[in-house]
Amino acid sequence: METYTAMRHFADSWGLLVMTLFFLCVVIFTLRPGGGKTAKDAANIPLKED
């Protein structure tokens, strides 16, 4: 089997599932309770005076 054909078959079958699960994990991680404080702290890093 050619490499392209094998990669195309993987992308058509399991690739979409993997990308969907990754996207859902990122959304859940972002919207979890307590995530707002962490995001605000990270956003203010450039403004901190050392």
Helices and strands as residue ranges (DSSP letters): H 3-10, I 11-15, H 16-30, H 35-43, G 45-47
